[in-house]
Amino acid sequence: MILRLALAVAGGLCLWLSFPGPAIWPAAIVGVALLALATKGTRVRTGFLLGLVGGFACFGPTLHWAGTYVGAVPWLALAITESVYLALMGMACSLVQSARRWELLPQWLSPADGPHVRPLAIALLWVLQEAVRDSMPFGGFPWARLAWSTAGSPIAHLASIFGAPGLTFVVALLGGWLALTVDRVRRGMPPARAILPRLWPVVAGVAVVGLAVVYPTPTSGKKMQVLAIQGNVPTAGLEFNAQRRAVLDNHVKVTDAAAKKIKDGTMPEPALVIWPENSSDIDPTRNADAGSEIVQTVDRIGVPLIVGAVLTEPAPQTSNTSLLYLPDKGITDRYVKQHPVPFAEYMPYRSFFRHFSSAVDLAGNFAAGHETGLFRVPTKHNGTVKVAPVICFEVAYDSLTRNPVKDGAQILAVQTNNATFGKTAESEQQLAISRVRAIELGRSIVHISTVGVSGLISPDGVVHGKTELFTPEAVAGALPLRTNETLAVRLGALPEWLGCAAALLLCGVALGGNRSARRRSLSAKEVHELV
């Protein structure tokens, strides 16, 4: 048991190493393999324990930023909650790897010398686990998905074909294959036979790598000049209202400095300027000073501006909003964040949780939006460009990024505020998600944060003009505008649903096979006793 626990911990730590900051993407494959080996041949309840331990070894360090300024309790609660999903998956991995009979499967998937269905089952279980974890409770939390570990890797381009769930499947399939190979070698099988047990994994592997190489995400298309403003936040210690005003003033100051460079000819003229989430926490529709400062900034730079603002509506709630300003017109469109963060931007079952702690009232009271954001931005050289605002963690949700592209978005603006996470890996992790999204959707993404890291991402997932943390910077560049839909966008959630259905089917087949084998064993024992 000690060895299994060690394998589970090592597997979880390898998963952590695959995400930013370390960002060693092959470690995800090793992590999947180690967790598979840890749960092989165990009882289902032991699989739960091993999955829980491995899950915390992964999510504990990966999500440590959750407690940066609020203490260990929120971090531990989040990490343990996420670990439960890996614990449930550990149970399923134990089941499918201990299956005695696979009577319903073709013989080439389950030969006598070792079930080749195991890698497939493990990969499908990872897809199922992430699908559930990404959607519940309270809308889920799709952080630390295997897909996000592939940003910058040779296989990341597969996102445009299979989407994020497909990327998770590929990483987990490779990990399952590695686990099967190690297990077969451990049992005395020659390495050559263990690595290449049948032709189908070789063909599948070559096909996957080939698709990644010969089917890169296109980056052609007419380009639009954009300007992203990272205004930074003031030094700690300011009173809250002053802090909010200082953040707004910082973004105005950096924008005005960029406007001067544009006038001097040292910076290209943008078609659109984008500020991050919370760049105006003072409601510019109700506070005359804040509203006037933004309008004057837009008029000075002379091009449309997208602002991340907090509005004090619908009363008594507030809304995390993206506002489109046009020169001489003011606000012409708005988008309200559809997925506020539970226990931060709003408190589920507030009256219930208040029985346990009065700290629940520190959470916000943000209302959720109900419409996909799609700004029609008039530009001088590109006509009317359709820009989709995506606010903060929304970039991690498949439907919230896919739907605006299906509605015609040519470029995405991911507005985020990472100031509350300090100099942790959270900002880099979010940027990695945007990189994979750019490939998956075939769209350029302006990833702009109040404090960094920020950057302009082309549809091939490459980051241009990446900023440092806690620095005021203006990032200018030309990004391609595209209208074609990738296969991943056209297929939508279908691959994920098929993967989940297949995972449940394999679990059912494994469970039925175990029961059938148990009945046969009992029957044989009864016959022997009668004889």
C-alpha positions in Angstrom: 0.0 0.0 0.0 2.9 2.4 0.7 4.2 1.9 -2.8 0.7 2.7 -4.2 0.5 5.8 -2.2 3.9 6.9 -3.3 2.9 6.3 -7.0 -0.3 8.3 -6.4 1.6 11.2 -4.9 4.3 11.1 -7.6 1.5 11.1 -10.2 -0.2 14.1 -8.8 3.1 16.0 -8.5 3.8 15.2 -12.1 0.5 16.6 -13.1 1.3 19.8 -11.2 4.7 20.0 -13.0 2.9 20.0 -16.3 1.1 23.3 -15.7 2.6 26.8 -15.4 4.8 27.7 -13.5 6.9 24.6 -14.2 5.0 24.0 -17.5 6.8 20.7 -18.3 4.0 19.4 -20.5 5.2 15.7 -20.9 5.0 15.4 -17.1 1.2 15.2 -17.6 1.6 11.9 -19.5 3.8 10.5 -16.8 1.3 11.7 -14.1 -1.6 9.9 -15.8 0.5 6.7 -16.1 1.6 6.8 -12.4 -2.0 7.2 -11.2 -3.1 4.4 -13.5 -0.4 2.1 -12.1 -1.3 3.1 -8.5 -4.9 2.0 -9.0 -4.3 -1.1 -11.0 -5.3 -4.3 -9.2 -6.9 -2.5 -6.2 -10.4 -2.6 -4.7 -12.7 0.2 -5.7 -12.5 1.9 -2.3 -8.7 1.8 -2.4 -8.9 3.4 -5.8 -10.9 6.3 -4.2 -8.2 6.8 -1.6 -5.4 6.8 -4.1 -7.2 9.1 -6.4 -7.9 11.5 -3.5 -4.2 11.5 -2.5 -3.0 11.9 -6.1 -5.6 14.6 -6.7 -4.4 16.7 -3.7 -0.8 16.2 -4.7 -1.8 17.8 -8.0 -4.4 20.5 -7.0 -2.7 21.5 -3.8 0.3 23.1 -5.4 -1.4 24.0 -8.7 -4.1 26.0 -6.9 -2.1 27.4 -4.1 -2.7 30.9 -5.4 -6.3 30.6 -4.2 -5.1 31.4 -0.7 -2.7 34.2 -1.5 -4.5 37.0 0.4 -7.4 35.1 2.0 -5.6 32.4 3.9 -5.4 28.6 3.7 -9.0 27.7 4.2 -10.3 28.7 0.7 -7.2 27.1 -0.9 -7.7 23.8 1.0 -11.4 23.8 0.4 -10.9 24.2 -3.4 -8.0 21.8 -3.6 -9.9 19.1 -1.7 -13.1 19.6 -3.6 -11.2 19.2 -6.9 -9.4 16.2 -5.6 -12.7 14.4 -4.9 -13.3 14.1 -8.7 -9.9 12.4 -9.1 -10.9 10.1 -6.2 -14.1 9.1 -8.1 -12.1 8.6 -11.2 -9.6 6.5 -9.2 -12.5 4.2 -8.3 -13.4 3.8 -12.0 -9.8 3.2 -13.0 -9.5 0.5 -10.4 -12.7 -1.1 -11.9 -11.7 -1.0 -15.5 -8.1 -2.2 -14.8 -9.3 -5.1 -12.7 -11.9 -6.3 -15.1 -11.7 -10.1 -15.5 -13.7 -10.4 -18.7 -14.5 -8.1 -21.6 -16.9 -10.3 -23.4 -18.7 -7.5 -25.3 -15.5 -6.1 -26.8 -13.8 -7.3 -30.0 -10.8 -9.6 -29.4 -8.3 -7.2 -30.9 -9.1 -4.8 -28.1 -8.8 -7.4 -25.3 -6.4 -10.2 -26.2 -5.4 -12.9 -23.7 -1.9 -11.4 -23.2 -3.1 -8.1 -21.7 -6.2 -6.0 -22.2 -5.3 -3.2 -24.7 -8.6 -1.6 -23.8 -7.1 -0.2 -20.6 -5.4 2.9 -22.2 -8.6 3.7 -24.0 -10.7 3.3 -20.8 -8.3 5.5 -18.8 -8.4 8.2 -21.5 -12.2 8.2 -21.6 -12.4 8.3 -17.8 -10.3 11.4 -17.8 -12.7 13.0 -20.3 -15.6 12.0 -18.1 -14.0 13.3 -14.9 -13.2 16.7 -16.4 -16.7 17.0 -17.9 -18.2 16.5 -14.5 -15.7 18.6 -12.7 -16.1 21.4 -15.2 -19.8 21.7 -14.7 -20.7 21.0 -11.0 -21.2 22.1 -8.4 -22.2 25.7 -9.0 -21.1 25.6 -12.6 -17.9 23.7 -12.0 -14.2 24.9 -12.1 -12.4 23.8 -15.3 -8.9 24.7 -14.1 -5.9 22.3 -14.4 -7.4 20.3 -17.2 -4.9 18.0 -19.0 -5.6 20.1 -22.2 -4.2 23.2 -20.6 -0.9 21.6 -20.0 -0.3 21.3 -23.7 0.1 25.0 -24.4 3.2 25.4 -26.5 3.5 21.7 -27.1 3.6 19.9 -30.5 0.2 18.3 -29.9 -1.6 21.6 -29.0 -2.7 22.1 -32.6 -5.1 19.1 -32.2 -7.3 21.4 -30.2 -8.6 22.9 -33.5 -9.8 19.4 -34.5 -11.0 17.7 -31.3 -11.3 20.7 -28.9 -10.1 20.8 -25.3 -11.7 17.5 -24.3 -10.0 15.8 -27.3 -6.6 17.1 -26.1 -7.3 15.7 -22.7 -8.1 12.4 -24.3 -4.8 12.3 -26.3 -2.7 13.1 -23.2 -4.5 10.5 -21.1 -4.3 7.9 -23.9 -0.5 8.3 -24.0 -0.4 8.1 -20.2 -2.5 4.9 -20.3 -0.4 3.4 -23.0 2.8 4.2 -20.9 1.2 2.6 -17.8 0.3 -0.6 -19.8 3.8 -0.8 -21.2 5.4 -0.5 -17.7 3.1 -3.1 -16.3 3.8 -5.6 -19.0 7.6 -5.1 -18.7 7.2 -5.5 -14.9 5.5 -8.8 -15.5 8.5 -10.1 -17.6 7.3 -9.3 -21.1 10.1 -8.3 -23.6 10.2 -4.5 -23.9 9.6 -4.6 -27.7 6.5 -6.6 -27.3 5.3 -4.5 -24.4 5.7 -1.2 -26.2 4.1 -2.4 -29.4 1.5 -5.0 -28.3 -0.6 -4.5 -31.4 -0.6 -2.4 -34.5 -3.6 -0.2 -33.5 -1.8 2.0 -30.9 1.0 2.6 -33.4 -1.3 3.6 -36.1 -3.3 5.8 -33.7 -0.2 7.5 -32.4 1.2 8.2 -35.9 -2.2 9.6 -37.0 -2.4 11.9 -33.9 1.2 13.3 -34.4 0.7 13.5 -38.1 -2.5 15.6 -37.7 -0.7 17.9 -35.3 2.0 18.5 -37.8 0.2 18.7 -41.1 -2.9 20.4 -39.8 -1.7 23.6 -38.0 -4.1 26.3 -37.2 -4.3 28.9 -40.0 -3.1 32.4 -39.1 -3.8 34.1 -42.4 -6.4 36.8 -42.8 -6.7 40.6 -42.8 -5.0 42.0 -39.7 -6.4 44.5 -37.2 -4.1 46.7 -35.1 -5.0 46.5 -31.4 -3.7 48.1 -28.3 -4.1 46.4 -24.9 -3.6 48.5 -21.7 -2.1 46.9 -18.6 -2.5 49.8 -16.2 -1.2 48.0 -13.0 -2.5 48.6 -9.5 -1.0 51.0 -6.9 1.1 49.9 -4.0 -0.6 48.1 -1.2 -2.1 50.2 1.7 -4.5 52.5 -0.1 -8.0 52.8 1.2 -10.4 50.7 -0.9 -12.2 53.6 -2.7 -8.9 55.3 -3.4 -7.5 52.1 -4.7 -10.4 51.8 -7.2 -9.9 55.3 -8.4 -6.1 54.8 -8.7 -6.6 51.7 -10.9 -8.8 53.7 -13.2 -6.3 56.6 -13.3 -3.5 54.2 -14.0 -5.3 52.9 -17.1 -6.0 56.4 -18.3 -2.4 57.4 -17.8 -1.0 54.4 -19.8 -3.5 55.0 -22.5 -2.7 58.7 -22.8 1.0 57.8 -22.9 0.3 55.4 -25.8 -1.8 58.1 -27.5 1.2 60.5 -27.4 3.4 57.8 -29.0 0.8 57.2 -31.7 0.7 61.0 -32.4 4.5 61.0 -32.6 4.5 58.1 -35.0 6.5 55.8 -32.6 3.5 53.4 -32.1 1.1 52.2 -34.8 -2.5 53.6 -34.7 -4.8 51.0 -33.3 -8.3 50.2 -34.5 -9.3 49.2 -31.0 -8.1 49.7 -27.4 -8.9 47.2 -24.7 -8.7 47.6 -21.0 -8.9 44.7 -18.5 -11.5 43.5 -16.1 -12.0 45.8 -13.1 -10.1 48.7 -14.9 -13.0 50.8 -13.6 -14.5 49.4 -10.4 -16.2 52.7 -10.0 -19.5 52.5 -12.0 -18.9 54.9 -14.9 -22.7 55.0 -15.7 -23.5 56.5 -12.2 -20.3 58.2 -11.1 -19.9 61.3 -13.3 -16.2 61.8 -12.6 -15.3 58.2 -13.6 -17.6 58.3 -16.6 -16.2 61.6 -17.8 -12.6 60.5 -17.5 -13.2 57.4 -19.6 -15.2 59.3 -22.3 -12.4 62.0 -22.5 -9.8 59.2 -22.8 -11.7 57.7 -25.7 -12.1 61.0 -27.4 -8.4 61.8 -27.0 -7.2 58.5 -28.6 -10.0 58.6 -31.2 -10.8 54.9 -31.5 -13.2 52.5 -29.8 -12.4 51.4 -26.3 -13.5 48.2 -24.4 -13.6 48.8 -20.6 -14.0 46.2 -17.8 -16.3 47.9 -15.3 -18.3 47.0 -12.2 -21.9 48.4 -12.4 -24.1 48.8 -9.4 -27.1 47.1 -11.1 -29.4 45.3 -11.1 -30.0 46.7 -7.6 -29.3 45.5 -5.0 -26.8 43.4 -7.0 -23.8 44.4 -9.0 -22.6 43.2 -12.4 -19.1 42.4 -13.8 -19.4 44.1 -17.1 -17.6 44.8 -20.4 -18.5 48.2 -21.9 -17.9 49.3 -25.5 -17.2 53.1 -25.8 -17.1 54.9 -29.2 -15.6 58.3 -29.8 -18.2 61.1 -29.5 -20.9 58.5 -28.6 -20.0 57.0 -25.2 -21.3 53.6 -24.3 -22.9 51.8 -27.2 -22.9 48.1 -26.0 -22.3 46.0 -22.9 -21.7 42.4 -21.9 -22.4 41.1 -18.4 -20.3 38.2 -17.1 -22.4 35.0 -17.4 -20.5 32.9 -14.9 -19.7 34.8 -11.7 -17.2 33.0 -9.5 -19.0 31.2 -6.5 -17.8 32.0 -3.0 -16.0 35.1 -4.4 -18.3 37.1 -6.7 -21.4 35.6 -5.2 -22.2 33.3 -2.2 -24.4 30.3 -2.9 -26.8 29.5 -0.1 -25.6 32.5 1.8 -28.0 32.1 4.7 -27.0 28.5 5.1 -23.3 29.1 5.1 -23.7 32.0 7.5 -24.4 29.5 10.2 -20.8 28.3 9.9 -19.0 31.6 9.4 -19.8 35.3 9.1 -17.1 35.6 6.5 -19.6 34.6 3.9 -20.7 38.2 3.7 -17.3 39.1 2.4 -18.3 37.5 -0.9 -19.8 39.8 -3.5 -23.4 39.9 -4.8 -22.8 39.8 -8.5 -25.6 39.0 -10.9 -25.1 36.6 -13.8 -25.6 37.8 -17.4 -27.7 35.7 -19.8 -26.5 36.7 -23.2 -23.4 36.0 -25.3 -21.3 39.0 -25.7 -20.6 40.2 -29.3 -19.5 43.8 -29.9 -19.8 45.2 -33.4 -16.9 47.6 -33.5 -16.6 50.1 -36.3 -13.0 50.5 -37.5 -11.3 52.8 -40.0 -9.5 50.0 -42.1 -11.3 46.8 -41.2 -15.0 47.8 -41.4 -17.2 46.5 -38.6 -15.3 43.9 -36.6 -17.1 41.4 -34.3 -15.3 41.2 -31.0 -16.3 38.8 -28.2 -15.6 39.9 -24.7 -14.8 37.1 -22.2 -14.3 38.0 -18.6 -11.7 36.3 -16.4 -12.3 32.6 -15.6 -14.9 32.4 -18.4 -12.1 31.6 -20.8 -11.8 28.1 -19.1 -15.4 27.2 -20.0 -15.9 25.6 -23.4 -19.4 26.9 -24.2 -18.7 30.5 -23.1 -15.9 30.8 -25.6 -17.3 28.6 -28.4 -20.7 30.2 -28.5 -19.6 33.7 -29.5 -17.4 32.2 -32.3 -20.5 30.4 -33.6 -22.3 33.7 -33.5 -19.6 35.2 -35.8 -16.9 36.6 -33.5 -13.7 37.4 -35.4 -11.5 38.1 -32.3 -11.8 37.5 -28.6 -10.9 39.9 -25.8 -10.1 38.1 -22.6 -10.3 40.7 -19.8 -9.0 39.6 -16.5 -7.8 40.9 -13.1 -5.0 38.9 -11.5 -4.1 41.4 -8.8 -5.6 39.3 -5.9 -3.2 36.4 -6.7 0.1 38.2 -6.3 3.2 36.9 -8.0 1.9 33.3 -8.3 1.5 31.0 -11.3 -2.3 31.8 -11.6 -1.8 34.4 -14.3 0.5 32.2 -16.4 -2.0 29.3 -16.0 -4.7 31.5 -17.3 -2.6 32.7 -20.2 -2.0 29.0 -21.1 -5.7 28.5 -21.3 -6.1 31.4 -23.7 -3.3 30.0 -25.9 -5.1 26.6 -26.2 -8.4 28.4 -26.8 -6.9 30.5 -29.6 -5.9 27.2 -31.4 -9.2 25.5 -30.6 -11.4 28.4 -31.9 -9.1 29.5 -34.7 -9.2 33.1 -33.4 -6.8 35.7 -32.2 -7.2 36.6 -28.5 -6.3 39.8 -26.7 -5.4 38.5 -23.2 -5.3 41.6 -21.0 -4.8 41.8 -17.3 -4.7 44.7 -14.8 -1.3 43.5 -13.6 -0.1 40.9 -16.1 0.7 38.7 -17.5 -0.9 40.0 -20.7 -0.2 39.3 -24.4 -1.6 39.2 -27.9 -2.3 35.6 -29.0 -2.5 34.6 -32.7 -4.7 31.7 -33.8 -1.7 29.3 -33.6 -1.4 29.9 -29.9 1.8 32.0 -30.1 2.0 34.9 -27.6 3.2 38.3 -28.9 4.3 41.2 -26.6 4.0 39.2 -23.4 4.2 41.5 -20.3 5.7 41.1 -16.9 3.7 41.0 -13.6 2.9 44.2 -11.8 4.2 46.6 -14.5 2.3 49.3 -16.4 2.5 48.5 -20.1 0.8 49.1 -23.4 0.9 46.1 -25.8 0.4 47.0 -29.5 0.3 44.6 -32.4 -1.6 43.4 -35.5 -3.7 40.3 -35.1 -5.4 38.3 -37.9 -9.2 38.4 -38.2 -10.8 35.1 -39.1 -14.3 34.0 -39.9 -13.8 30.3 -40.7 -14.9 27.8 -38.0 -12.5 25.1 -36.9 -13.7 21.5 -36.8 -13.7 21.8 -33.0 -16.2 24.7 -33.2 -18.4 22.9 -35.6 -18.5 19.7 -33.6 -19.1 21.6 -30.4 -19.7 19.4 -27.3 -20.3 16.2 -29.3 -16.8 14.7 -28.8 -17.0 15.2 -25.1 -20.5 13.7 -24.9 -19.4 10.7 -26.9 -16.4 10.3 -24.7 -18.5 10.4 -21.5 -20.9 7.9 -22.9 -18.1 5.5 -24.0 -16.5 5.8 -20.5 -19.8 4.9 -18.8 -20.3 2.0 -21.2 -16.8 0.6 -20.5 -17.4 0.9 -16.8 -20.7 -1.0 -17.2 -19.0 -3.7 -19.3 -16.2 -4.0 -16.8 -18.6 -4.3 -13.9 -20.7 -6.9 -15.8 -17.6 -8.9 -16.7 -16.4 -9.0 -13.1 -19.8 -10.2 -11.9 -19.9 -12.8 -14.7 -16.4 -14.0 -13.8 -17.4 -14.2 -10.1 -20.5 -16.3 -10.9 -18.4 -18.7 -13.0 -15.9 -19.0 -10.2 -18.6 -19.8 -7.7 -20.2 -22.3 -10.0 -16.8 -24.1 -10.6 -16.2 -24.2 -6.9 -19.7 -25.8 -6.3 -19.0 -28.4 -9.0 -15.7 -29.2 -7.4 -17.3 -29.6 -4.0 -19.9 -31.9 -5.4 -17.3 -34.1 -7.1 
